[in-house]
Amino acid sequence: MIPRRNRNLIIKIIFFCSALYLLSAFRSSQDSSQDNLQENIEEIFEAPDSGLEKKNADSKINKESDIANPKIKDHEENKKDVKNIVLEPPKVENEKVVQEEKNKLREAEDKKDKEEDRIKEKEEEDKADEAQNFAILPPKNPDGPGEMGKPYKVDKEKADNETKAKIEQGWQNNAYNEYVSDLISVHRSLPDLRDEWCKAPDRLLPKLPQSSVIVCFHNEGWSVLLRSVHSILNRSPANLLKEIILVDDASDMIHLKADLENYMAQYPKVIIVRAPERVGLIRARLLGASKATAPVLTFLDSHIECTDGWLEPLLDRIARNSTIVVCPVIDVLDTETMEYQGNGYFAVGGFDWNLQFNWHSVPEHENKRRGHSWSPAWSPTMAGGLFSIDKEFFERLGTYDSGFDIWGAENLELSFKTWMCGGTLEIVPCSHVGHIFRKRSPYKWRSSVNVVQRNSVRLAEVWLDDYKKYYYQRIGTIGEYGDVSSRKELRKNLQCKTFKWYLDTIFPELFIPGDSAAQGEIKNINSIPQQCIDSHVRPNDMHKPVGLWPCHDQGGNQYWLMSKTGEIRRDDACLDYGGTDVILYPCHGARGNQWWLFNEDDKSLKHAVSRKCLSISEDQQKLLMEECSIVNKRQHWNLQNYNATLLEKAELL
């Protein structure tokens, strides 16, 4: 609807235009009759007007009828009368001014309307932010909780009941201290962990490719997820960060629905993609990759913090060679205090014959190749959670095995085929990202299938060649693993190298079970039921006594190897006796406390240095070291698949 002030202005303009028309007609017909004049005047007043103005116009027409006759006195008098009829409009030369005024009025109205709309929208946003408590700003206090990555501790014993309940709920939901995380700014500062070597002006190429950062999450804690995103946004060059793709793997916590949408709406580079149902990490990453538009894909977990300069050195390596896959150094974010624990032990990735990822020290030959302690290091495998890869190379390698379910083995698959199919895998010391390593998974899956083992069998069938038997010896029953023909065809088309080449060239440090003198159970012959040496060999099992358990003939924790040098080991853990208990200790290859001798005749298992024999207690609950005795049946053992000819000869001390 037209505002009143604009409507009046339009009426005046109509009169003004009518006057112009009348003047033109009047000049061209000075000798015309009264009837012609009356006709022109009536035409003018056909324009819509108010009732009062119409009445005045009719009155002026009647007067003009008396004046306008065949004996018109002169042209100027009639011209004056016509001007009176049209209510004395402005002069013709003012038409442009009137139009400008009209435009200015319209612009002013539009500007006012837009400003009112903007103010209203801002007020609504402010109310929504206040309601959702979204006003999380960068810290004003440099000594605030957790700043510079420092730990923040809350004494649970001194906390009130409400606080205790919040702490317990956070641990239950996330397997980390969400309460402490909520007290720390999502923009908190972190130390710069780079050496000056990394910051040299000519260290990086002047032109680097852009990256899409893909972060998958499921029911992640609010502050931890936001801190992950802000650390990416705040510490990535804007020209290199194309987008952050948050892939929601069917979260059901309320704060990850509309709240998250509203919060991330203020950051144009953040895109939220939601899986319609729970698909697991592997398929969620593939979903994110399908939405990415940058030439480089960077995968990160949803409970991380990036440090200064984390992205550039990763992109630099890919810019130099698109077949290089790169990982940052993964530092520890403490689950209790959120402390950033950086610049610790620098290691590269490996694996054991359970097909589980592990860390080990950088080999001497690799240190010689790289030349500087801060230059990139070749790594046989990656942990899998944090890495960058050229998008085209990722697709050429077949991305992830579509037959993999949920998670597990995808990191080893990508590691093996990177090396075997023409690529290189590196860890870049100049790039540091902190990561919360949870001691348990807070999420549950409704699955009766061991998905990690199923994925690992698929991996073994496609990539391990004849070496897959060493994995199968560990797990016993293989089970159903689906069709892998398409993955074998992929390997054939890519003309990938053999797994033996990989072991000989990339990971010669790995102990090969086929080189051992014994493989399988170590069984106490005379125990009832028969007892076998049984133990986990996880990092937190090191330095702990080795246990016993009834033999089950399923491998697993009862699968042991005797190396050519007399070690009893599984992967990198060896049986070690220093005078008290038989414990697990990292294998060091120097024999000593890890040197064992098996006598096939009397079935004794002797410790070469102490000259004592391995035994079990009378209640069959514990391993003991006793003076050797042929008649002591608790010292009689059987080593499965023992072959003495494979042992290296060595003189006893």
Secondary structure, DSSP 8 states (H G I E B T S, - for coil): ---HHHHHHHHHHHHHHHHHHHHHHHHHTTT--HHHHHHHHHHHTTS---HHHHHHHHHHHHHHHHH-STT---HHHHHHHHHHHTT----GGGHHHHHHHHHHHHHHHHHHHHHHHHHHHHHHHHHHHHHHT------S-TTSTTGGG------GGGS-HHHHHHHHHHHHHHSS-HHHHHHS-TT--------GGGG-TTSS-SS---EEEEEEESS--HHHHHHHHHHHHHTS-TTTEEEEEEEE-S---GGGTHHHHHHHTT-TTEEEEE-SS--HHHHHHHHHHHH--SSEEEEE-SSEEE-TT-SHHHHHHHHH-TTEEEEEEEEEE-TTT--EE-S---EEEEE-TT--EEEEE--HHHHHHH-STTS-EE-SB--SSSEEEEHHHHHHTTSS-TT--SSSSHHHHHHHHHHHTT-EEEEEEEEEEEEE--SS-------SS-HHHHHHHHHHHHH-GGGHHHHHHHHS--------HHHHHHHHHHT---HHHHHHHT-TTS--GGGSSEEE-EEETT-SS-EEEE---SGGGTTSB-EEEE--S--GGG-EEE-TTS-EEETTEEEEESSS-EEEEE--SS-GGG-EEE-TTT--EEETTT--EEEE-TTSSSEEEE---TT-GGG-EEETT--GGGS------
